[in-house]
Amino acid sequence: MSSPAPSPTPAPRRRHLLSYGGGSIAMAPYFLISGSFLLYATAILGVPPEVAGMIMAASTLWDAAIDIPLGWWSDRMRSRRFGRRHPFLIVGGLASALLTAALWSIPQDMGPTATILWLAVSVIGLKTAIAAFVVPHTAMGGEIADDYDGRMVAQGYRGAFQLVGMILALVGSNVFFFRPTADYPQGQLNPHVYAPMGLVCAAMVLAATLWTVLGTRTFIPKLQGGDREHESLRSLAGAFARDADLRALLLMILAIELPFQLVVALGGHLNTYTYGMSGPQIGILSLAVLLSAALSQPLWIRVSRRYDKKPALIAAVFLAMLGFVGGPFTHVAWEWFPLTPARDAVWTLLPFQILAGIGVGAFSSLPYAMVNDCAQARERATGRSVAGGYTGMYIFAYKLGSGLSIAASGWLLRAIDFDASLPAQSAHTRYWLAIAPAALLLVGLPTVFWALRGYRLSRADFGRDS
């Protein structure tokens, strides 16, 4: 006997969108791992660097591999009480909170084997829990809103709060927990702050989970799926060949992430050795990018509404390139602005960081709304639910590009003769720390636009839905 058709539900109001978007703060542990895991594992727990690196690599590969199956599973979930997405939000959110507390509270008096085992299990388990939350949550944004522009608005709220979670994790950890003390002038080396930091982050995850689950429960009837069929996992895997619009988005994000993550991965080296900046000065530039990205969401909603989503995304690419490429070229290659004193360089680099942040902000929402549109078009043509699977495929492509890029960062450092044993790098190395990642962004730009040429969906394709 087939499930009953979903009950009609009202269009999302602002409180619903705030509740939906607020769930993205649950990604804070993911960003905390990105910023502090290797230092915590090596300097605090005494794990050999090569072992810590292997754990990080294994967790990244596993994290990418499970995105598509999790999305497919959430499409197939049938629960009269909780719908398709909410069971994953509840389980993923609770598990993320528990594992966040466990990861950052590892006792320092354990033996090396037990420490490594605890570290590996907790970080791999935590990334699994985060993925179980994030993939269905992102897919849900395209389902609580029924219209073409509404999907962009929902993803705009999600993207803004995701960036808030990043700020809380990356900036908050440095400001509130890694403060210098008499015993630890470099606060990040204080072993006593990591467990409280983990508990605070876990509490944020619990609060974000509760907020989004309760605030979106009115949409559970819509998310039950009714009597729709579902793609098989094998059929879903063929979407790359079958769906030209989805394929264009997957290739686009892969082409962007490969060079872009080099900029992120080597940003600390660039700011430290080329620009000669202190921690607070680096924090100002980082906050400028993240805050402008979060605040740009209303801008991209308006631009996409007026000019459509693909033109808006193309404009965002140009803005991001202008910021990330313009800063290094104007300061290092062309020497338009002096690098000393560093406090002055902060202010001349700041406009480029803001431009980059505005461009990056679009990538927190626009492509996800476009993936939602691809899923909606597929569901109309076949009657089969694919929103979770399509979202999982996009996140997989994003993580694949990021992982490959991060792995390549070590090779790039070797190619430009970076020597970690030296307190200062050669002029050759300082130059290429700035120019090599920026140049690779420019080299990859034609591939990005070539990929986007294959994306054909527009507002006109959705008729009354637009």
C-alpha positions as CSV (number, residue, x, y, z in Angstrom):
1,M,0.0,0.0,0.0
2,S,1.5,3.3,-1.0
3,S,2.1,6.2,1.5
4,P,-0.5,8.9,1.6
5,A,0.3,12.1,-0.4
6,P,2.0,14.8,1.6
7,S,-0.4,17.2,3.3
8,P,-0.3,20.8,2.0
9,T,2.0,23.1,4.0
10,P,2.4,26.8,3.9
11,A,5.3,28.6,2.1
12,P,8.2,29.2,4.4
13,R,8.1,32.4,6.4
14,R,11.1,34.2,7.7
15,R,11.1,32.3,11.1
16,H,11.1,29.0,9.1
17,L,14.0,30.2,7.0
18,L,15.9,31.3,10.0
19,S,15.4,28.0,11.7
20,Y,16.4,26.1,8.6
21,G,19.5,28.3,8.0
22,G,20.5,28.2,11.7
23,G,21.0,24.4,11.4
24,S,24.2,25.1,9.4
25,I,25.9,26.3,12.5
26,A,26.1,22.5,13.3
27,M,29.0,22.5,10.8
28,A,31.2,24.4,13.2
29,P,33.1,21.2,14.3
30,Y,34.0,20.6,10.7
31,F,35.8,24.0,10.5
32,L,37.3,23.5,13.9
33,I,38.9,20.3,12.6
34,S,40.2,22.1,9.6
35,G,41.8,24.8,11.7
36,S,43.2,23.0,14.7
37,F,43.3,19.2,14.3
38,L,46.9,18.8,13.1
39,L,48.3,21.1,15.8
40,Y,46.2,19.4,18.5
41,A,47.2,15.9,17.4
42,T,50.9,16.6,17.1
43,A,51.8,19.4,19.6
44,I,49.2,18.6,22.3
45,L,48.8,14.8,22.1
46,G,52.2,14.0,20.8
47,V,51.0,11.9,17.8
48,P,53.7,11.6,15.1
49,P,53.0,14.1,12.3
50,E,52.9,11.4,9.6
51,V,50.4,9.4,11.6
52,A,48.2,12.5,12.2
53,G,48.4,13.2,8.5
54,M,47.3,9.7,7.7
55,I,44.4,10.0,10.0
56,M,43.4,13.3,8.4
57,A,43.7,11.9,4.9
58,A,41.7,8.8,5.8
59,S,38.9,10.8,7.4
60,T,38.8,13.1,4.3
61,L,38.5,10.2,1.9
62,W,35.8,8.6,4.0
63,D,34.0,11.9,4.4
64,A,33.8,12.3,0.6
65,A,32.9,8.7,-0.1
66,I,29.8,8.6,2.1
67,D,28.1,11.8,0.8
68,I,26.3,10.2,-2.2
69,P,25.0,7.1,-0.2
70,L,23.8,9.4,2.6
71,G,21.9,11.6,0.2
72,W,20.4,8.6,-1.6
73,W,19.4,7.0,1.8
74,S,17.7,10.2,2.9
75,D,15.7,10.3,-0.4
76,R,14.4,6.8,0.4
77,M,13.7,7.3,4.1
78,R,10.0,6.8,5.0
79,S,8.9,8.1,8.4
80,R,5.3,9.2,9.0
81,R,6.4,11.0,12.1
82,F,9.7,12.6,11.0
83,G,9.6,12.6,7.2
84,R,12.7,11.9,5.1
85,R,15.3,14.5,6.3
86,H,14.6,15.1,10.0
87,P,15.7,11.6,11.2
88,F,19.2,12.4,9.8
89,L,19.2,15.8,11.3
90,I,18.4,14.4,14.8
91,V,20.8,11.5,14.7
92,G,23.6,13.4,12.9
93,G,23.3,16.4,15.2
94,L,23.3,14.4,18.4
95,A,26.2,12.3,17.3
96,S,28.2,15.4,16.1
97,A,27.8,16.9,19.6
98,L,28.9,13.8,21.4
99,L,31.9,13.1,19.1
100,T,33.0,16.8,19.2
101,A,33.3,16.6,23.0
102,A,35.1,13.3,22.7
103,L,37.6,14.4,20.1
104,W,38.9,17.5,22.0
105,S,38.9,15.8,25.4
106,I,41.4,13.0,24.8
107,P,43.4,12.4,28.0
108,Q,47.1,13.2,27.6
109,D,48.3,10.4,29.9
110,M,47.1,7.6,27.6
111,G,49.6,5.4,25.8
112,P,50.4,6.2,22.1
113,T,48.3,3.4,20.7
114,A,45.2,4.2,22.7
115,T,45.6,7.9,21.9
116,I,45.9,7.3,18.1
117,L,43.0,4.9,18.2
118,W,40.8,7.4,20.1
119,L,41.8,10.2,17.8
120,A,41.1,8.2,14.6
121,V,37.8,6.8,15.7
122,S,36.5,10.2,17.0
123,V,37.5,12.2,14.0
124,I,36.2,9.7,11.4
125,G,33.1,9.2,13.4
126,L,32.6,13.0,13.7
127,K,33.0,13.6,10.0
128,T,30.4,10.8,9.4
129,A,28.0,12.4,11.8
130,I,28.4,15.9,10.2
131,A,27.9,14.5,6.7
132,A,24.7,12.7,7.9
133,F,23.4,16.0,9.0
134,V,24.7,18.3,6.3
135,V,23.7,16.4,3.1
136,P,20.0,15.9,4.0
137,H,19.9,19.4,5.6
138,T,21.2,21.0,2.4
139,A,18.8,19.0,0.2
140,M,15.9,20.0,2.4
141,G,16.4,23.7,1.4
142,G,15.1,22.9,-2.1
143,E,12.0,21.1,-0.7
144,I,10.7,23.5,1.9
145,A,10.5,26.2,-0.8
146,D,8.4,25.3,-3.8
147,D,9.4,28.0,-6.3
148,Y,12.5,28.9,-8.3
149,D,13.5,32.0,-6.3
150,G,12.4,30.5,-3.0
151,R,15.0,27.8,-3.4
152,M,17.7,30.4,-3.7
153,V,16.4,32.3,-0.6
154,A,16.4,29.1,1.5
155,Q,20.0,28.3,0.4
156,G,21.0,32.0,1.1
157,Y,19.9,31.6,4.7
158,R,21.7,28.3,4.9
159,G,24.9,29.7,3.4
160,A,24.9,32.7,5.7
161,F,24.6,30.6,8.9
162,Q,27.2,28.2,7.6
163,L,29.6,31.1,7.4
164,V,28.6,32.2,10.9
165,G,29.5,28.7,12.1
166,M,32.9,29.1,10.3
167,I,33.5,32.4,12.0
168,L,32.6,31.0,15.4
169,A,34.9,28.0,15.0
170,L,37.9,29.7,13.4
171,V,37.8,33.2,14.9
172,G,36.1,32.2,18.1
173,S,38.7,29.5,19.0
174,N,41.5,32.0,18.6
175,V,39.9,34.9,20.4
176,F,38.3,33.1,23.4
177,F,40.4,29.9,23.9
178,F,43.8,30.4,22.4
179,R,44.5,33.6,24.3
180,P,48.1,34.0,25.5
181,T,48.9,33.4,29.2
182,A,52.0,33.7,31.3
183,D,52.6,30.0,31.0
184,Y,51.6,29.7,27.3
185,P,52.4,32.9,25.3
186,Q,51.1,31.0,22.3
187,G,47.7,30.1,23.6
188,Q,47.1,27.4,21.0
189,L,49.8,25.3,22.8
190,N,47.9,25.4,26.1
191,P,46.6,21.8,26.5
192,H,44.0,22.8,29.1
193,V,41.8,24.8,26.7
194,Y,40.9,22.1,24.2
195,A,38.4,20.2,26.3
196,P,36.4,23.4,27.2
197,M,36.6,24.4,23.5
198,G,35.1,21.1,22.5
199,L,32.3,21.3,25.0
200,V,31.3,24.8,23.9
201,C,31.4,23.7,20.2
202,A,29.2,20.6,21.1
203,A,26.7,22.9,22.9
204,M,26.5,25.0,19.7
205,V,25.8,21.9,17.7
206,L,23.0,20.8,20.0
207,A,21.4,24.3,20.0
208,A,21.6,24.5,16.1
209,T,20.1,21.0,15.8
210,L,17.3,21.7,18.2
211,W,16.6,25.1,16.4
212,T,16.4,23.6,12.9
213,V,14.5,20.5,13.8
214,L,11.8,22.3,15.8
215,G,11.7,25.3,13.5
216,T,11.1,23.2,10.3
217,R,8.9,20.4,11.8
218,T,5.9,22.0,10.1
219,F,7.3,20.8,6.8
220,I,7.6,17.2,7.8
221,P,4.3,16.3,5.9
222,K,5.8,17.7,2.7
223,L,9.0,15.9,3.3
224,Q,7.4,12.5,3.7
225,G,7.7,12.0,0.0
226,G,4.2,10.6,-0.6
227,D,4.1,7.8,-3.1
228,R,7.1,9.0,-5.2
229,E,9.5,6.4,-6.4
230,H,13.3,6.7,-5.8
231,E,16.3,6.3,-7.9
232,S,18.4,3.2,-7.3
233,L,22.0,3.9,-6.2
234,R,23.3,2.5,-9.5
235,S,20.9,4.8,-11.5
236,L,21.9,7.8,-9.3
237,A,25.5,7.1,-10.1
238,G,24.7,7.5,-13.8
239,A,23.4,11.0,-13.2
240,F,26.8,12.4,-14.2
241,A,26.4,11.1,-17.7
242,R,22.6,11.5,-17.9
243,D,22.0,15.0,-16.5
244,A,24.0,17.7,-18.4
245,D,23.0,20.5,-16.0
246,L,24.2,18.6,-12.9
247,R,27.4,17.5,-14.7
248,A,28.1,21.1,-15.4
249,L,27.9,22.1,-11.8
250,L,30.0,19.1,-10.7
251,L,32.8,20.0,-13.1
252,M,32.6,23.6,-12.2
253,I,33.1,23.1,-8.5
254,L,35.8,20.6,-9.1
255,A,37.6,23.1,-11.4
256,I,37.3,25.9,-8.9
257,E,38.3,23.9,-5.8
258,L,41.5,22.5,-7.2
259,P,43.3,25.9,-7.3
260,F,41.2,27.7,-4.7
261,Q,42.0,25.3,-1.9
262,L,45.7,25.9,-2.6
263,V,45.0,29.6,-1.8
264,V,43.4,28.5,1.5
265,A,46.0,25.9,2.4
266,L,48.9,28.2,1.8
267,G,47.3,31.3,3.2
268,G,49.0,30.9,6.5
269,H,52.4,30.6,4.8
270,L,51.7,33.6,2.6
271,N,50.5,35.9,5.5
272,T,53.4,34.8,7.8
273,Y,56.4,34.7,5.4
274,T,55.5,37.0,2.5
275,Y,53.4,39.6,4.2
276,G,55.1,39.2,7.6
277,M,51.8,39.5,9.6
278,S,51.0,38.7,13.2
279,G,48.2,36.5,14.4
280,P,45.7,39.4,15.0
281,Q,46.6,41.0,11.7
282,I,45.9,37.7,9.9
283,G,42.6,37.4,11.9
284,I,41.5,40.8,10.6
285,L,41.9,39.6,7.0
286,S,40.3,36.3,7.7
287,L,37.3,37.9,9.3
288,A,37.0,40.3,6.4
289,V,36.5,37.4,4.0
290,L,34.1,35.4,6.1
291,L,32.0,38.3,7.3
292,S,31.6,39.9,3.9
293,A,30.7,36.4,2.5
294,A,28.0,36.0,5.1
295,L,26.6,39.5,4.7
296,S,26.6,39.2,0.9
297,Q,23.7,36.6,0.9
298,P,20.9,39.2,0.4
299,L,22.9,40.7,-2.5
300,W,23.2,37.3,-4.3
301,I,19.5,36.6,-3.7
302,R,18.6,39.9,-5.4
303,V,21.1,39.5,-8.3
304,S,19.9,36.0,-9.0
305,R,16.3,37.1,-8.9
306,R,16.9,39.9,-11.4
307,Y,19.5,38.3,-13.7
308,D,19.0,34.6,-12.9
309,K,21.3,32.2,-11.1
310,K,23.9,31.3,-13.7
311,P,24.7,34.9,-14.6
312,A,24.9,35.7,-10.9
313,L,27.4,32.8,-10.4
314,I,29.5,34.0,-13.2
315,A,29.7,37.5,-11.7
316,A,30.6,35.9,-8.4
317,V,33.5,34.0,-10.0
318,F,34.9,37.3,-11.4
319,L,34.6,39.1,-8.0
320,A,36.3,36.2,-6.2
321,M,39.1,36.2,-8.7
322,L,39.5,39.9,-8.5
323,G,40.0,39.6,-4.8
324,F,42.2,36.5,-4.5
325,V,44.3,37.3,-7.5
326,G,44.4,41.1,-7.2
327,G,45.8,41.2,-3.7
328,P,48.9,39.1,-4.4
329,F,49.6,40.6,-7.9
330,T,49.2,44.3,-6.8
331,H,51.3,43.8,-3.6
332,V,54.0,41.3,-4.8
333,A,54.2,41.0,-8.5
334,W,53.6,44.6,-9.5
335,E,54.6,46.2,-6.1
336,W,51.8,48.8,-6.2
337,F,51.6,48.7,-2.4
338,P,54.4,48.3,0.1
339,L,54.5,45.2,2.3
340,T,56.1,47.0,5.2
341,P,55.1,47.9,7.8
342,A,52.7,44.9,7.9
343,R,50.0,46.9,9.7
344,D,49.7,49.1,6.6
345,A,49.6,46.1,4.3
346,V,46.6,44.9,6.2
347,W,44.6,47.9,5.2
348,T,45.7,47.9,1.5
349,L,44.9,44.1,1.3
350,L,41.5,44.6,3.1
351,P,39.5,45.8,0.0
352,F,40.7,42.7,-1.9
353,Q,39.7,40.4,0.9
354,I,36.2,42.0,1.0
355,L,35.8,41.6,-2.7
356,A,37.0,37.9,-2.4
357,G,34.5,37.4,0.4
358,I,31.6,38.8,-1.5
359,G,32.4,36.4,-4.4
360,V,32.9,33.4,-2.1
361,G,29.6,34.2,-0.4
362,A,27.7,33.3,-3.6
363,F,29.3,29.8,-3.5
364,S,27.7,29.2,-0.2
365,S,24.2,29.4,-1.7
366,L,24.0,29.8,-5.5
367,P,25.3,26.4,-6.6
368,Y,23.3,24.6,-4.0
369,A,20.1,26.3,-5.2
370,M,21.1,25.3,-8.8
371,V,21.6,21.7,-7.7
372,N,18.1,21.9,-6.1
373,D,16.8,23.1,-9.5
374,C,18.4,20.1,-11.2
375,A,16.8,17.8,-8.8
376,Q,13.4,19.5,-9.2
377,A,13.7,19.2,-13.0
378,R,14.6,15.5,-12.7
379,E,11.8,14.8,-10.3
380,R,9.3,16.4,-12.6
381,A,10.5,14.3,-15.5
382,T,10.6,11.0,-13.7
383,G,8.5,11.3,-10.5
384,R,11.5,10.0,-8.6
385,S,13.1,11.7,-5.6
386,V,16.7,12.7,-6.2
387,A,17.3,15.9,-4.1
388,G,19.4,14.1,-1.5
389,G,21.4,12.1,-4.0
390,Y,22.1,15.2,-6.2
391,T,23.2,17.2,-3.2
392,G,25.5,14.3,-2.1
393,M,27.1,14.3,-5.5
394,Y,27.8,18.0,-5.5
395,I,29.3,17.9,-2.0
396,F,31.4,14.9,-3.1
397,A,32.8,16.8,-6.0
398,Y,33.5,19.8,-3.7
399,K,35.3,17.6,-1.2
400,L,37.2,15.7,-4.0
401,G,38.6,18.9,-5.4
402,S,39.4,20.2,-1.9
403,G,41.2,17.0,-0.9
404,L,43.3,16.8,-4.1
405,S,44.2,20.5,-3.8
406,I,45.3,20.1,-0.1
407,A,47.4,17.1,-1.0
408,A,49.1,19.1,-3.8
409,S,49.9,22.0,-1.4
410,G,52.9,20.1,0.0
411,W,54.3,19.5,-3.5
412,L,53.9,23.2,-4.4
413,L,55.8,24.1,-1.2
414,R,58.6,21.9,-2.3
415,A,58.6,23.2,-5.8
416,I,59.1,26.8,-4.6
417,D,61.9,25.7,-2.2
418,F,60.1,26.3,1.1
419,D,62.3,25.3,4.0
420,A,60.4,24.9,7.3
421,S,63.6,24.9,9.3
422,L,64.3,28.5,8.3
423,P,62.8,31.4,10.4
424,A,62.6,33.5,7.1
425,Q,62.2,32.3,3.6
426,S,64.2,33.4,0.5
427,A,62.9,36.2,-1.7
428,H,62.2,33.6,-4.4
429,T,60.0,31.5,-2.0
430,R,58.2,34.6,-0.6
431,Y,57.4,35.7,-4.2
432,W,56.0,32.4,-5.3
433,L,54.0,31.8,-2.1
434,A,51.9,34.8,-3.3
435,I,52.0,34.4,-7.1
436,A,51.8,30.6,-7.7
437,P,48.3,30.0,-6.1
438,A,47.0,33.2,-7.7
439,A,48.3,32.2,-11.1
440,L,46.8,28.7,-10.8
441,L,43.4,30.3,-10.2
442,L,43.8,32.3,-13.4
443,V,44.9,29.2,-15.3
444,G,41.8,27.3,-14.1
445,L,39.4,30.0,-15.0
446,P,38.7,28.9,-18.6
447,T,37.8,25.5,-17.4
448,V,35.3,26.9,-14.9
449,F,33.5,28.9,-17.6
450,W,33.7,25.9,-20.0
451,A,32.0,23.8,-17.4
452,L,29.3,26.4,-16.8
453,R,28.5,26.6,-20.5
454,G,26.8,23.2,-20.1
455,Y,24.4,24.5,-17.5
456,R,21.1,25.4,-19.3
457,L,18.4,25.6,-16.6
458,S,16.8,29.0,-16.1
459,R,13.7,30.5,-14.5
460,A,11.8,29.9,-17.8
461,D,12.2,26.1,-17.4
462,F,10.1,26.1,-14.3
463,G,7.0,27.9,-15.7
464,R,4.5,28.7,-12.9
465,D,7.1,27.5,-10.4
466,S,9.2,30.5,-11.2
